[in-house]
Amino acid sequence: MTTVGLSFFELICSGKVIGIISDRDLRLAIDSPFLGMKKQEELEKLSKHKVGECMNSSVITVDADDLIV
């Protein structure tokens, strides 16, 4: 994610947003955001999880024409 400058990804199914997964979600999936593990250790822990286990499915979407307030 960070290599391409993104902090989250939208998860889309049949053209509809069904969830998001953020860098925070991934850090939590490796037990703690503050462990200071090596990249290989992080990848090993993440490889044991599926996106659906870590994603947030409570997503609220808006249209570009919607008012902010």
HELIX and SHEET records of a PDB file:
HELIX    1   1 THR A    2  VAL A    4  5                                   3    
HELIX    2   2 ASP A   23  ALA A   29  1                                   7    
HELIX    3   3 LYS A   39  LEU A   46  1                                   8    
HELIX    4   4 VAL A   51  CYS A   54  1                                   4    
SHEET    1   A 2 PHE A   8  CYS A  13  0                                        
SHEET    2   A 2 LYS A  16  SER A  22 -1                                        
END                                                                             
